[in-house]
Amino acid sequence: MTQAQGLARELNALAGSSQFSNSKARAAARGHADVDWPRTKAHNGDFNAEVDGCESFVMRDGSRCEWVSGTYRYVARPAG
């Protein structure tokens, strides 16, 4: 879960910006070597930015960095 915690910290620092968006979160996550892109894509299969806000990211260790729309923050979730 350490991988998801690191990405959540990075993304939450960006989320404080008034210009934060899903595309900015995705761009930041692309620079993070621990994001598992095939699993992230599968996890976000029904993602809609207008409804969901921001994508969640699946890490190589199986943990997830999930967007919580009600709080406008990312949280780390364990594998499972």
Beta strands, then each sheet from edge to edge (+ up, - down):
strand 1: 57-58
strand 2: 64-68
strand 3: 73-77
sheet 1: 1+ 2- 3+
end
